[in-house]
Amino acid sequence: MEIQGKVILKTETKTYGDNGFRKRELVIETDEQYPQKIQVEFLQDKTELIEKYKIGDIVKIGINIGGREWVNPQGETKYFNSITGWRVDAMFDKSKLNETHQKATPAPTNNVDDDLPF
Protein backbone atom coordinates (compact mmCIF):
# COMPACT_ATOMS: atom_id res chain seq x y z
CA MET A 1 0.00 0.00 0.00
CA GLU A 2 0.96 3.62 -0.35
CA ILE A 3 -0.04 6.84 1.31
CA GLN A 4 0.81 10.38 0.26
CA GLY A 5 0.93 13.65 2.12
CA LYS A 6 2.87 16.61 3.47
CA VAL A 7 5.47 15.97 6.18
CA ILE A 8 4.37 17.74 9.38
CA LEU A 9 6.62 15.98 11.94
CA LYS A 10 9.82 13.95 11.87
CA THR A 11 11.26 12.51 15.08
CA GLU A 12 14.84 11.67 15.90
CA THR A 13 15.89 8.02 15.85
CA LYS A 14 15.37 6.32 19.21
CA THR A 15 17.20 3.19 20.29
CA TYR A 16 15.60 0.63 22.61
CA GLY A 17 16.92 -2.32 24.60
CA ASP A 18 20.25 -4.07 24.70
CA ASN A 19 20.02 -5.24 21.10
CA GLY A 20 19.83 -1.64 19.75
CA PHE A 21 16.36 -1.76 18.18
CA ARG A 22 15.90 1.55 16.30
CA LYS A 23 12.68 3.43 15.55
CA ARG A 24 11.84 6.76 13.96
CA GLU A 25 8.46 8.31 13.18
CA LEU A 26 7.19 10.52 10.40
CA VAL A 27 3.76 12.18 10.49
CA ILE A 28 2.15 13.25 7.24
CA GLU A 29 -1.03 15.16 6.54
CA THR A 30 -3.08 13.91 3.60
CA ASP A 31 -4.53 16.24 0.98
CA GLU A 32 -8.21 15.34 0.80
CA GLN A 33 -11.57 16.81 1.79
CA TYR A 34 -10.98 15.77 5.40
CA PRO A 35 -7.16 15.76 5.82
CA GLN A 36 -5.80 13.03 8.06
CA LYS A 37 -2.64 13.16 10.15
CA ILE A 38 -1.02 9.73 9.85
CA GLN A 39 1.97 8.52 11.85
CA VAL A 40 4.29 6.08 10.08
CA GLU A 41 7.02 4.15 11.91
CA PHE A 42 10.37 3.39 10.30
CA LEU A 43 12.31 0.58 11.95
CA GLN A 44 15.96 -0.51 12.08
CA ASP A 45 17.84 0.34 8.83
CA LYS A 46 14.69 1.98 7.39
CA THR A 47 15.09 4.90 9.87
CA GLU A 48 17.64 6.36 7.44
CA LEU A 49 15.09 6.60 4.61
CA ILE A 50 13.54 9.79 6.00
CA GLU A 51 16.79 11.61 6.78
CA LYS A 52 16.69 13.89 3.72
CA TYR A 53 13.05 14.93 4.07
CA LYS A 54 11.96 18.04 5.94
CA ILE A 55 8.76 19.60 7.24
CA GLY A 56 6.59 20.68 4.29
CA ASP A 57 7.91 18.13 1.79
CA ILE A 58 5.30 16.15 -0.15
CA VAL A 59 6.07 12.42 0.02
CA LYS A 60 4.64 9.07 -1.03
CA ILE A 61 5.35 6.27 1.46
CA GLY A 62 5.23 2.53 0.81
CA ILE A 63 3.66 1.03 3.93
CA ASN A 64 2.72 -2.23 5.59
CA ILE A 65 -0.21 -2.29 7.99
CA GLY A 66 0.03 -4.65 10.93
CA GLY A 67 -2.30 -5.50 13.76
CA ARG A 68 -2.09 -7.39 17.01
CA GLU A 69 -4.33 -8.57 19.77
CA TRP A 70 -3.64 -8.01 23.49
CA VAL A 71 -5.56 -9.21 26.51
CA ASN A 72 -5.27 -6.84 29.48
CA PRO A 73 -5.09 -8.04 33.12
CA GLN A 74 -8.88 -7.64 33.43
CA GLY A 75 -9.37 -10.13 30.58
CA GLU A 76 -10.52 -7.53 28.01
CA THR A 77 -9.24 -8.01 24.49
CA LYS A 78 -7.75 -4.93 22.81
CA TYR A 79 -6.54 -4.52 19.24
CA PHE A 80 -3.67 -2.32 18.05
CA ASN A 81 -2.62 -1.31 14.55
CA SER A 82 0.75 -0.20 13.28
CA ILE A 83 1.77 1.46 10.03
CA THR A 84 5.36 0.70 9.07
CA GLY A 85 7.15 2.46 6.22
CA TRP A 86 9.59 0.70 3.93
CA ARG A 87 10.01 3.21 1.09
CA VAL A 88 9.75 7.00 0.72
CA ASP A 89 9.62 8.96 -2.52
CA ALA A 90 9.53 12.72 -2.93
CA MET A 91 6.47 13.91 -4.80
CA PHE A 92 6.44 16.91 -7.07
CA ASP A 93 4.76 19.89 -5.42
CA LYS A 94 2.57 21.54 -8.09
CA SER A 95 2.41 24.83 -6.17
CA LYS A 96 6.19 25.16 -6.44
CA LEU A 97 5.95 24.50 -10.17
CA ASN A 98 3.48 27.37 -10.58
CA GLU A 99 5.75 29.73 -8.62
CA THR A 100 8.80 28.70 -10.68
CA HIS A 101 6.89 28.88 -13.96
CA GLN A 102 5.52 32.35 -13.20
CA LYS A 103 8.99 33.66 -12.37
CA ALA A 104 10.62 32.09 -15.44
CA THR A 105 7.97 32.96 -18.02
CA PRO A 106 8.30 36.46 -19.45
CA ALA A 107 5.16 38.56 -19.70
CA PRO A 108 3.58 38.51 -23.16
CA THR A 109 4.05 41.58 -25.30
CA ASN A 110 1.47 42.95 -27.72
CA ASN A 111 3.93 44.57 -30.09
CA VAL A 112 5.03 41.29 -31.73
CA ASP A 113 4.89 41.46 -35.50
CA ASP A 114 2.67 38.52 -36.47
CA ASP A 115 2.80 37.71 -40.17
CA LEU A 116 0.78 34.51 -40.03
CA PRO A 117 -1.92 34.35 -42.75
CA PHE A 118 -4.67 33.22 -40.36
OpenMM code with the backbone's topology and positions (N, CA, C; nanometers):
from openmm import Vec3, app, unit

residues = "MET GLU ILE GLN GLY LYS VAL ILE LEU LYS THR GLU THR LYS THR TYR GLY ASP ASN GLY PHE ARG LYS ARG GLU LEU VAL ILE GLU THR ASP GLU GLN TYR PRO GLN LYS ILE GLN VAL GLU PHE LEU GLN ASP LYS THR GLU LEU ILE GLU LYS TYR LYS ILE GLY ASP ILE VAL LYS ILE GLY ILE ASN ILE GLY GLY ARG GLU TRP VAL ASN PRO GLN GLY GLU THR LYS TYR PHE ASN SER ILE THR GLY TRP ARG VAL ASP ALA MET PHE ASP LYS SER LYS LEU ASN GLU THR HIS GLN LYS ALA THR PRO ALA PRO THR ASN ASN VAL ASP ASP ASP LEU PRO PHE".split()
positions = [
    Vec3(0.0838, -0.1188, 0.0000),
    Vec3(0.0000, 0.0000, 0.0000),
    Vec3(0.0878, 0.1245, 0.0000),
    Vec3(0.0260, 0.2344, -0.0365),
    Vec3(0.0964, 0.3623, -0.0351),
    Vec3(0.0051, 0.4703, 0.0215),
    Vec3(0.0677, 0.5648, 0.0878),
    Vec3(-0.0035, 0.6844, 0.1311),
    Vec3(0.0797, 0.8045, 0.0895),
    Vec3(0.0130, 0.9179, 0.0712),
    Vec3(0.0812, 1.0383, 0.0255),
    Vec3(0.0354, 1.1556, 0.1100),
    Vec3(0.1282, 1.2466, 0.1383),
    Vec3(0.0926, 1.3655, 0.2124),
    Vec3(0.2114, 1.4551, 0.2389),
    Vec3(0.1845, 1.5625, 0.3128),
    Vec3(0.2867, 1.6613, 0.3472),
    Vec3(0.3469, 1.6247, 0.4827),
    Vec3(0.4789, 1.6271, 0.4922),
    Vec3(0.5473, 1.5972, 0.6179),
    Vec3(0.5183, 1.7097, 0.7173),
    Vec3(0.4641, 1.6731, 0.8346),
    Vec3(0.4370, 1.7736, 0.9378),
    Vec3(0.5177, 1.7483, 1.0644),
    Vec3(0.5787, 1.6295, 1.0771),
    Vec3(0.6621, 1.5985, 1.1940),
    Vec3(0.7578, 1.4863, 1.1586),
    Vec3(0.8811, 1.5004, 1.2046),
    Vec3(0.9820, 1.3954, 1.1872),
    Vec3(1.0583, 1.3855, 1.3184),
    Vec3(1.0571, 1.2674, 1.3789),
    Vec3(1.1256, 1.2508, 1.5076),
    Vec3(1.2697, 1.2058, 1.4862),
    Vec3(1.3475, 1.2194, 1.5909),
    Vec3(1.4837, 1.1668, 1.5900),
    Vec3(1.4775, 1.0157, 1.6078),
    Vec3(1.5820, 0.9466, 1.5662),
    Vec3(1.5891, 0.8019, 1.5846),
    Vec3(1.6078, 0.7715, 1.7320),
    Vec3(1.5263, 0.6774, 1.7823),
    Vec3(1.5367, 0.6323, 1.9211),
    Vec3(1.5829, 0.4876, 1.9209),
    Vec3(1.6683, 0.4545, 2.0165),
    Vec3(1.7200, 0.3188, 2.0288),
    Vec3(1.6666, 0.2575, 2.1572),
    Vec3(1.6208, 0.1320, 2.1463),
    Vec3(1.5597, 0.0635, 2.2606),
    Vec3(1.6326, -0.0679, 2.2882),
    Vec3(1.6427, -0.1015, 2.4178),
    Vec3(1.6921, -0.2324, 2.4596),
    Vec3(1.8397, -0.2545, 2.4360),
    Vec3(1.8838, -0.3700, 2.4812),
    Vec3(2.0251, -0.4068, 2.4700),
    Vec3(2.0657, -0.4429, 2.3273),
    Vec3(1.9692, -0.4846, 2.2470),
    Vec3(2.0024, -0.5238, 2.1098),
    Vec3(2.0062, -0.4059, 2.0129),
    Vec3(1.9735, -0.2841, 2.0584),
    Vec3(1.9834, -0.1645, 1.9749),
    Vec3(1.8715, -0.1487, 1.8737),
    Vec3(1.7511, -0.1926, 1.9066),
    Vec3(1.6358, -0.1759, 1.8177),
    Vec3(1.6138, -0.0265, 1.7938),
    Vec3(1.6054, 0.0132, 1.6655),
    Vec3(1.5902, 0.1554, 1.6305),
    Vec3(1.4541, 0.1827, 1.5702),
    Vec3(1.3999, 0.3021, 1.6033),
    Vec3(1.2680, 0.3430, 1.5550),
    Vec3(1.2674, 0.4942, 1.5335),
    Vec3(1.1995, 0.5339, 1.4271),
    Vec3(1.1836, 0.6759, 1.3956),
    Vec3(1.0440, 0.6936, 1.3380),
    Vec3(0.9831, 0.8090, 1.3638),
    Vec3(0.8463, 0.8312, 1.3184),
    Vec3(0.8366, 0.9543, 1.2288),
    Vec3(0.7482, 0.9430, 1.1316),
    Vec3(0.7192, 1.0521, 1.0400),
    Vec3(0.5673, 1.0685, 1.0417),
    Vec3(0.5201, 1.1918, 1.0537),
    Vec3(0.3763, 1.2178, 1.0486),
    Vec3(0.3500, 1.2996, 0.9231),
    Vec3(0.2537, 1.2513, 0.8444),
    Vec3(0.2150, 1.3245, 0.7238),
    Vec3(0.0688, 1.3656, 0.7353),
    Vec3(0.0351, 1.4718, 0.6626),
    Vec3(-0.1035, 1.5158, 0.6536),
    Vec3(-0.1489, 1.4946, 0.5102),
    Vec3(-0.2572, 1.4197, 0.4942),
    Vec3(-0.3079, 1.3905, 0.3601),
    Vec3(-0.3773, 1.5126, 0.3009),
    Vec3(-0.3877, 1.5132, 0.1696),
    Vec3(-0.4531, 1.6235, 0.0976),
    Vec3(-0.5843, 1.5716, 0.0418),
    Vec3(-0.6892, 1.5797, 0.1210),
    Vec3(-0.8215, 1.5344, 0.0800),
    Vec3(-0.9259, 1.6214, 0.1471),
    Vec3(-1.0518, 1.5964, 0.1223),
    Vec3(-1.1572, 1.6806, 0.1790),
    Vec3(-1.1454, 1.6901, 0.3309),
    Vec3(-1.1186, 1.5795, 0.3955),
    Vec3(-1.0975, 1.5770, 0.5403),
    Vec3(-0.9563, 1.5263, 0.5658),
    Vec3(-0.8557, 1.6170, 0.5672),
    Vec3(-0.7164, 1.5759, 0.5820),
    Vec3(-0.6946, 1.4936, 0.7095),
    Vec3(-0.6131, 1.3912, 0.6948),
    Vec3(-0.5798, 1.3028, 0.8057),
    Vec3(-0.4329, 1.3200, 0.8405),
    Vec3(-0.4027, 1.3150, 0.9680),
    Vec3(-0.2643, 1.3159, 1.0148),
    Vec3(-0.2289, 1.1718, 1.0492),
    Vec3(-0.1350, 1.1145, 0.9739),
    Vec3(-0.1023, 0.9731, 0.9853),
    Vec3(0.0428, 0.9565, 1.0267),
    Vec3(0.0621, 0.8807, 1.1345),
    Vec3(0.1965, 0.8516, 1.1853),
    Vec3(0.2463, 0.7215, 1.1235),
    Vec3(0.3673, 0.7250, 1.0687),
    Vec3(0.4286, 0.6075, 1.0080),
    Vec3(0.5593, 0.5802, 1.0811),
    Vec3(0.5791, 0.4554, 1.1219),
    Vec3(0.7021, 0.4153, 1.1908),
    Vec3(0.8022, 0.3623, 1.0889),
    Vec3(0.9278, 0.3956, 1.1084),
    Vec3(1.0371, 0.3393, 1.0302),
    Vec3(1.1288, 0.2684, 1.1287),
    Vec3(1.1597, 0.1418, 1.0999),
    Vec3(1.2315, 0.0579, 1.1949),
    Vec3(1.3684, 0.0164, 1.1411),
    Vec3(1.4621, -0.0012, 1.2344),
    Vec3(1.5962, -0.0505, 1.2075),
    Vec3(1.6636, 0.0296, 1.0958),
    Vec3(1.7121, -0.0365, 0.9898),
    Vec3(1.7839, 0.0345, 0.8833),
    Vec3(1.6934, 0.1282, 0.8024),
    Vec3(1.5629, 0.1117, 0.8119),
    Vec3(1.4693, 0.1983, 0.7388),
    Vec3(1.4597, 0.3380, 0.8016),
    Vec3(1.5130, 0.3569, 0.9233),
    Vec3(1.5095, 0.4896, 0.9866),
    Vec3(1.5861, 0.5928, 0.9032),
    Vec3(1.6814, 0.5460, 0.8257),
    Vec3(1.7639, 0.6356, 0.7442),
    Vec3(1.6900, 0.6871, 0.6204),
    Vec3(1.5824, 0.6213, 0.5822),
    Vec3(1.5088, 0.6604, 0.4613),
    Vec3(1.4518, 0.8014, 0.4680),
    Vec3(1.4213, 0.8477, 0.5887),
    Vec3(1.3542, 0.9785, 0.5995),
    Vec3(1.4509, 1.0915, 0.6354),
    Vec3(1.5789, 1.0615, 0.6375),
    Vec3(1.6790, 1.1607, 0.6776),
    Vec3(1.6727, 1.2875, 0.5927),
    Vec3(1.6594, 1.2723, 0.4612),
    Vec3(1.6686, 1.3893, 0.3718),
    Vec3(1.5400, 1.4709, 0.3623),
    Vec3(1.4316, 1.4214, 0.4173),
    Vec3(1.3048, 1.4933, 0.4070),
    Vec3(1.2870, 1.5908, 0.5218),
    Vec3(1.2164, 1.7014, 0.4919),
    Vec3(1.1961, 1.8044, 0.5941),
    Vec3(1.0480, 1.8404, 0.6021),
    Vec3(1.0134, 1.9155, 0.7042),
    Vec3(0.8758, 1.9598, 0.7236),
    Vec3(0.8307, 2.0352, 0.5980),
    Vec3(0.7132, 2.0027, 0.5473),
    Vec3(0.6592, 2.0684, 0.4291),
    Vec3(0.6785, 1.9908, 0.2999),
    Vec3(0.7706, 1.8933, 0.2992),
    Vec3(0.7907, 1.8128, 0.1786),
    Vec3(0.6679, 1.7252, 0.1529),
    Vec3(0.6374, 1.7046, 0.0254),
    Vec3(0.5297, 1.6149, -0.0146),
    Vec3(0.5944, 1.4801, -0.0474),
    Vec3(0.5467, 1.3734, 0.0189),
    Vec3(0.6071, 1.2417, 0.0019),
    Vec3(0.5010, 1.1353, -0.0242),
    Vec3(0.5457, 1.0276, -0.0867),
    Vec3(0.4643, 0.9070, -0.1028),
    Vec3(0.5398, 0.7961, -0.0294),
    Vec3(0.4705, 0.7262, 0.0604),
    Vec3(0.5350, 0.6270, 0.1456),
    Vec3(0.4765, 0.4890, 0.1174),
    Vec3(0.5633, 0.3931, 0.0901),
    Vec3(0.5226, 0.2534, 0.0806),
    Vec3(0.5089, 0.2006, 0.2230),
    Vec3(0.3928, 0.1434, 0.2547),
    Vec3(0.3660, 0.1026, 0.3932),
    Vec3(0.3168, -0.0417, 0.4011),
    Vec3(0.3353, -0.0986, 0.5192),
    Vec3(0.2716, -0.2234, 0.5594),
    Vec3(0.1859, -0.1904, 0.6802),
    Vec3(0.0665, -0.2478, 0.6850),
    Vec3(-0.0213, -0.2289, 0.7994),
    Vec3(-0.0233, -0.3592, 0.8777),
    Vec3(0.0034, -0.3481, 1.0068),
    Vec3(0.0025, -0.4652, 1.0932),
    Vec3(-0.0964, -0.4467, 1.2061),
    Vec3(-0.1380, -0.5553, 1.2636),
    Vec3(-0.2303, -0.5496, 1.3758),
    Vec3(-0.1976, -0.6599, 1.4750),
    Vec3(-0.2308, -0.6364, 1.6000),
    Vec3(-0.2089, -0.7394, 1.7013),
    Vec3(-0.3176, -0.7327, 1.8065),
    Vec3(-0.3330, -0.8438, 1.8715),
    Vec3(-0.4326, -0.8569, 1.9765),
    Vec3(-0.3608, -0.8619, 2.1106),
    Vec3(-0.4209, -0.8009, 2.2137),
    Vec3(-0.3639, -0.8009, 2.3486),
    Vec3(-0.4776, -0.8164, 2.4484),
    Vec3(-0.4568, -0.9022, 2.5454),
    Vec3(-0.5558, -0.9205, 2.6509),
    Vec3(-0.5010, -0.8554, 2.7769),
    Vec3(-0.5748, -0.7562, 2.8293),
    Vec3(-0.5271, -0.6842, 2.9477),
    Vec3(-0.5501, -0.7692, 3.0738),
    Vec3(-0.4950, -0.7260, 3.1883),
    Vec3(-0.5092, -0.8040, 3.3124),
    Vec3(-0.6548, -0.8284, 3.3548),
    Vec3(-0.7466, -0.7455, 3.3103),
    Vec3(-0.8881, -0.7644, 3.3434),
    Vec3(-0.9564, -0.8632, 3.2484),
    Vec3(-0.8827, -0.9157, 3.1518),
    Vec3(-0.9366, -1.0129, 3.0583),
    Vec3(-1.0013, -0.9522, 2.9353),
    Vec3(-0.9936, -0.8201, 2.9178),
    Vec3(-1.0515, -0.7531, 2.8008),
    Vec3(-0.9535, -0.7621, 2.6831),
    Vec3(-1.0063, -0.7925, 2.5692),
    Vec3(-0.9236, -0.8008, 2.4494),
    Vec3(-0.9189, -0.6648, 2.3819),
    Vec3(-0.7978, -0.6206, 2.3504),
    Vec3(-0.7752, -0.4930, 2.2809),
    Vec3(-0.7008, -0.5229, 2.1514),
    Vec3(-0.7206, -0.4369, 2.0525),
    Vec3(-0.6541, -0.4523, 1.9240),
    Vec3(-0.5762, -0.3251, 1.8921),
    Vec3(-0.4548, -0.3433, 1.8387),
    Vec3(-0.3675, -0.2315, 1.8046),
    Vec3(-0.3219, -0.2460, 1.6604),
    Vec3(-0.3102, -0.1344, 1.5932),
    Vec3(-0.2620, -0.1307, 1.4549),
    Vec3(-0.1293, -0.0573, 1.4488),
    Vec3(-0.0488, -0.0934, 1.3511),
    Vec3(0.0754, -0.0204, 1.3279),
    Vec3(0.0911, 0.0006, 1.1775),
    Vec3(0.1480, 0.1142, 1.1428),
    Vec3(0.1771, 0.1463, 1.0034),
    Vec3(0.3289, 0.1611, 0.9943),
    Vec3(0.3906, 0.0729, 0.9178),
    Vec3(0.5360, 0.0702, 0.9071),
    Vec3(0.5776, 0.1054, 0.7650),
    Vec3(0.6672, 0.2031, 0.7529),
    Vec3(0.7147, 0.2461, 0.6218),
    Vec3(0.8358, 0.1662, 0.5775),
    Vec3(0.8444, 0.1419, 0.4477),
    Vec3(0.9590, 0.0696, 0.3931),
    Vec3(1.0182, 0.1390, 0.2693),
    Vec3(0.9497, 0.2428, 0.2215),
    Vec3(1.0005, 0.3213, 0.1087),
    Vec3(0.9436, 0.4614, 0.1178),
    Vec3(1.0228, 0.5613, 0.0761),
    Vec3(0.9752, 0.7001, 0.0718),
    Vec3(1.0221, 0.7620, -0.0593),
    Vec3(0.9293, 0.8260, -0.1287),
    Vec3(0.9617, 0.8964, -0.2521),
    Vec3(0.9126, 1.0399, -0.2417),
    Vec3(0.9949, 1.1322, -0.2879),
    Vec3(0.9530, 1.2724, -0.2929),
    Vec3(0.8520, 1.2873, -0.4051),
    Vec3(0.7475, 1.3633, -0.3780),
    Vec3(0.6465, 1.3911, -0.4799),
    Vec3(0.6668, 1.5342, -0.5281),
    Vec3(0.6287, 1.5579, -0.6499),
    Vec3(0.6437, 1.6908, -0.7072),
    Vec3(0.5336, 1.7803, -0.6531),
    Vec3(0.5712, 1.8934, -0.5982),
    Vec3(0.4756, 1.9887, -0.5422),
    Vec3(0.4320, 2.0845, -0.6535),
    Vec3(0.3075, 2.0721, -0.6983),
    Vec3(0.2566, 2.1539, -0.8094),
    Vec3(0.2572, 2.3031, -0.7776),
    Vec3(0.2409, 2.3401, -0.6508),
    Vec3(0.2408, 2.4826, -0.6167),
    Vec3(0.3783, 2.5433, -0.6409),
    Vec3(0.4839, 2.4653, -0.6183),
    Vec3(0.6191, 2.5159, -0.6440),
    Vec3(0.6428, 2.5298, -0.7933),
    Vec3(0.5841, 2.4392, -0.8720),
    Vec3(0.5952, 2.4499, -1.0174),
    Vec3(0.5326, 2.5797, -1.0648),
    Vec3(0.4149, 2.6136, -1.0177),
    Vec3(0.3479, 2.7366, -1.0582),
    Vec3(0.4315, 2.8585, -1.0230),
    Vec3(0.4908, 2.8593, -0.9017),
    Vec3(0.5755, 2.9727, -0.8618),
    Vec3(0.6954, 2.9840, -0.9538),
    Vec3(0.7615, 2.8711, -0.9823),
    Vec3(0.8798, 2.8705, -1.0677),
    Vec3(0.8429, 2.9109, -1.2092),
    Vec3(0.7329, 2.8578, -1.2602),
    Vec3(0.6895, 2.8885, -1.3963),
    Vec3(0.6559, 3.0367, -1.4111),
    Vec3(0.5897, 3.0949, -1.3127),
    Vec3(0.5525, 3.2354, -1.3199),
    Vec3(0.6759, 3.3242, -1.3179),
    Vec3(0.7774, 3.2855, -1.2421),
    Vec3(0.8995, 3.3662, -1.2366),
    Vec3(0.9801, 3.3532, -1.3652),
    Vec3(0.9779, 3.2345, -1.4267),
    Vec3(1.0616, 3.2090, -1.5437),
    Vec3(0.9964, 3.2508, -1.6743),
    Vec3(0.8671, 3.2624, -1.6788),
    Vec3(0.7965, 3.2962, -1.8024),
    Vec3(0.7858, 3.4472, -1.8173),
    Vec3(0.8411, 3.5007, -1.9253),
    Vec3(0.8296, 3.6456, -1.9449),
    Vec3(0.6856, 3.6845, -1.9767),
    Vec3(0.6508, 3.8054, -1.9429),
    Vec3(0.5158, 3.8561, -1.9700),
    Vec3(0.4976, 3.8716, -2.1195),
    Vec3(0.3808, 3.8376, -2.1712),
    Vec3(0.3580, 3.8512, -2.3163),
    Vec3(0.3583, 3.9986, -2.3569),
    Vec3(0.4048, 4.0211, -2.4766),
    Vec3(0.4046, 4.1579, -2.5296),
    Vec3(0.3080, 4.1639, -2.6468),
    Vec3(0.2445, 4.2777, -2.6638),
    Vec3(0.1470, 4.2948, -2.7715),
    Vec3(0.2080, 4.3537, -2.8976),
    Vec3(0.3323, 4.3927, -2.8933),
    Vec3(0.3934, 4.4568, -3.0089),
    Vec3(0.4720, 4.3579, -3.0945),
    Vec3(0.4358, 4.2297, -3.0910),
    Vec3(0.5033, 4.1293, -3.1727),
    Vec3(0.4452, 4.1363, -3.3141),
    Vec3(0.5326, 4.1408, -3.4109),
    Vec3(0.4888, 4.1463, -3.5500),
    Vec3(0.4504, 4.0059, -3.5932),
    Vec3(0.3195, 3.9831, -3.6122),
    Vec3(0.2670, 3.8517, -3.6465),
    Vec3(0.2306, 3.8501, -3.7931),
    Vec3(0.3075, 3.7746, -3.8738),
    Vec3(0.2796, 3.7707, -4.0166),
    Vec3(0.2139, 3.6404, -4.0598),
    Vec3(0.1492, 3.5722, -3.9670),
    Vec3(0.0782, 3.4514, -4.0032),
    Vec3(-0.0461, 3.4845, -4.0837),
    Vec3(-0.0789, 3.4034, -4.1866),
    Vec3(-0.1916, 3.4347, -4.2749),
    Vec3(-0.3274, 3.4063, -4.2121),
    Vec3(-0.3358, 3.3504, -4.0955),
    Vec3(-0.4671, 3.3216, -4.0361),
    Vec3(-0.4796, 3.3727, -3.8975),
] * unit.nanometer
topology = app.Topology()
chain = topology.addChain("A")
for resn in residues:
    res = topology.addResidue(resn, chain)
    for name in ("N", "CA", "C"):
        topology.addAtom(name, app.Element.getBySymbol(name[0]), res)
